[in-house]
Amino acid sequence: MTSIPFDFAPLLPPGLPPPAAKWTGTAKYHFIGGNNDADQIPVDGLVAAATAVLTREGRTLANYGLASGPQGYRPLREFVAAKLKRDAAIACTIDDIMITSGSLQGLDIVNGVLLARGDTVLIEQETYQGSLTRLARLGVKALGIPLDDGGMRMDALAAALDDLKRKNIRPKYIYTIPTVQNPTGTIMSEARRRELLKLAQAHGVPIFEDDCYADLIWDGRRPPALYAMSEHGGVIHIGSFSKSIAPALRVGYIVAGWDMLSRMLPLKTDGGTGALEQMVLAEFCVERFTDHVPKLTRALRRKLEIMMESLAEHFGTAAEFDDPKGGVFLWVKLPDVVDTLRLNQAALAAGVAINPGPEWSTDKAYGKSRMRLCFASPTHDAIRQGVATLAEVCRREFGVPTRIANVEQRTGVQSR
Ligand SMILES: Cc1ncc(COP(=O)(O)O)c(C=O)c1O
């Protein structure tokens, strides 16, 4: 009897995302994703925290939700509430917090409660790819609002809100990354936050505040969160331990009033975020978070400086960028002739991975000659060598930069 392999294809429902490519390892020069600095993972502290908490409370693992209920491990929510009060001026209690499996699950849950196919949301024109792909998959229109060096532009937001009102469209939310914006690295001032809250209230539109980079600010100072500043509610706040401790732990949180949290909890269908991760984080963070973060940001700042120096050395004036206020990314503008989607393909063949701008923007033409580079995970040498290799590839493909390390290059542009 011949055995014919079972074919799942006819059973798949329409609308699934395209199949994933098989993972073939990371590029030699890995400037993509929001990864962290391996040397800054507080391994010893996490080991000690794991031993202490498991010895003391390991028996609670017998229950889904430990002894803390569906909103997440109580000591972790206590830590988050205290941290948000101290750093972001948010006066919430542990009842306003739900622990999630990364802030990505926070995005899914908030979207799940608020969005339906055909809805419209307002979003920063350059923004997190994971947010854009989610909205596209849900069939939601993402209207991009341009940014300047202070974040989302309020004149453009006001115009978009007025325009939608004329069309009788009430957007479901205004999504913003106000504190170290991804990918631009800007921080929205307190004054602009006030303007944003005023506009949102006037138009009856909630704000979705994604604050996962707020711990990674070079001078450690941040404006209050939009959630804290709002006098009438209407803000949902999400955060994460991915950037301040480690992304692979997959722990984030949502802060919202019970009116919305009570609608969100039924959408958290995973039986609870990993208990070990929550327990170890709480145990570690209570004692060590405030010492750990300045060490991490110092290391990240040094890597950023190396990346900016390398770009200046190898791309000269062909690479334009602002010095970001914190975070793990540099958002770079290359000459108009460069198509970063094509540059990425050629660079990958040379071992360099970059995030092409069009994937991080609602305006693909604006993103065409821009790219996002993550400087947190590569070593100092990998940053230097990777940027040098990228410049070589860019010159070969597009004829720029014409000068590298003050030496004029013969351009050998390949026409396509
Ligand atoms: C703006 C923003 N939101 C959410 C996430 C998701 O992070 P995580 O699920 O690791 O908390 C990221 C990751 O890079 C991000 O940049």
The ligand as an SDF file (V2000), in Angstrom:
LIG
                    3D

 16 16  0  0  0  0  0  0  0  0999 V2000
    6.5690   49.4190   20.6440 C   0  0  0  0  0  0  0  0  0  0  0  0
    6.5890   47.9850   21.0110 C   0  0  0  0  0  0  0  0  0  0  0  0
    5.5200   47.4370   21.6020 N   0  0  0  0  0  0  0  0  0  0  0  0
    5.5010   46.1400   21.9570 C   0  0  0  0  0  0  0  0  0  0  0  0
    6.5900   45.3170   21.7160 C   0  0  0  0  0  0  0  0  0  0  0  0
    6.5020   43.8840   22.1210 C   0  0  0  0  0  0  0  0  0  0  0  0
    7.3810   43.6090   23.1420 O   0  0  0  0  0  0  0  0  0  0  0  0
    7.2270   42.3890   24.1690 P   0  0  0  0  0  0  0  0  0  0  0  0
    6.0960   41.5310   23.7290 O   0  0  0  0  0  0  0  0  0  0  0  0
    8.5270   41.6880   24.1280 O   0  0  0  0  0  0  0  0  0  0  0  0
    6.9440   43.0410   25.4840 O   0  0  0  0  0  0  0  0  0  0  0  0
    7.7220   45.8380   21.0940 C   0  0  0  0  0  0  0  0  0  0  0  0
    8.8740   44.9730   20.8070 C   0  0  0  0  0  0  0  0  0  0  0  0
    9.8870   45.3280   20.2690 O   0  0  0  0  0  0  0  0  0  0  0  0
    7.7280   47.2090   20.7320 C   0  0  0  0  0  0  0  0  0  0  0  0
    8.7740   47.7600   20.1250 O   0  0  0  0  0  0  0  0  0  0  0  0
  1  2  1  0
  2  3  1  0
  2 15  2  0
  3  4  2  0
  4  5  1  0
  5  6  1  0
  5 12  2  0
  6  7  1  0
  7  8  1  0
  8  9  2  0
  8 10  1  0
  8 11  1  0
 12 13  1  0
 12 15  1  0
 13 14  2  0
 15 16  1  0
M  END
$$$$
